[in-house]
Amino acid sequence: MGRSAADVATAIERHGGLIAAIDRLNHGGRLRPIELVKLGRLGRFIAEYHLGDPTGPDDDFAPLKRRKRLNDQVRAIAVGALKAEDSSLCEAPET
């Protein structure tokens, strides 16, 4: 937006928050709302396989490997939850 930190701080104080400040400082329409778009087949594929969302710094562009790693993580969480639930079922009831 081409504004200094001091300008932004003043606008935040004057207008009561960051969003209001940005709206006031956004002269010329440089910032515009993002329009939601219905995903087509390709877009759904990209979202399903998280092609644009790395899971960490070592995450490379290998969608099938990434999908397997995410599934493995979910499976590990589920197994841990089931084990915790099983151990609570085995406890002796209070008398």
N, C-alpha and C positions, 0 to 999 in steps of 0.2 A: 504494500500500500504506500510505501515511500514515506512513512512517518517514523519519527524518533521514538525511543522508549519513553521519553518524557511526555510527548504528545499523547501516547497511548495511555500512560498512567493518569494524566489529567482528564482525558476523555472517560476513563473508567470511573474516576471519582465524580466527575460532573454528571454522568448519565446513569450511574448506579450499577454498572456491571460490564463485563467484557463484551457480551453480545451487543448490548446497546451501544457501547463505544465503537465497536467495529462497524455497526450499521451507520453511525454518524460520520466515521472517518472514511468510509467507502465512497469517496467521490469519484464519479466517472464510471461506476459500475464494474470496477476491476474484479471484485468478488461477486459471484453469482451463486444462487442456490443450486445444488446438484439435483438434477432431475432423475428420478428413479426410472429405470428402464426394465421392462420385463425381459428376463433372460431367454434367449433362444437355446437351441440344442448345444451349440458350442459353448455358450456362456455357462450353462448348467454343468457341462463336462468339466470346464475349468474350475468352477466352484466346488464340484464334488471331489475332485482330486487335489484341491488346494494348490493349484499351480502357481498362484500368486502369493501364497502365504507360507514363507519359510518357517519351520518349527524351531530353528535355532541357527547359529552361525555355521554349523557343519552341514546344514541342509543343502543338498545340491539339487539340481533340476532333474530329479528322477521321480516322476509322479507315482509310479507303482511301488517303488521303495518307500516313498513318503507315506503312501496310503497304508502299506504294511506296518510301518513304524507306528502310525497313529492307531491302527487297529490293535497292535500289540500293547500299546499304552492303555487303551480302553479296557482290553481284556485283563491286564494286570490289576487295574483298579477294581474291576468287577470281581475278580478272584479274591482280592484282599477283602472286599466288602462281604463276600459270601463266607469267607473263613471267619471273619469277625462275628457274623450272624450265627454261624454254626457253633462257635465257642460259647456264645451267650445262651444258646439253647441247651447246652450240656451242663450249665451251672445248676447246682442244687437249689430247689425252691426254698424261699425263706419260710420259716415256721413261726 
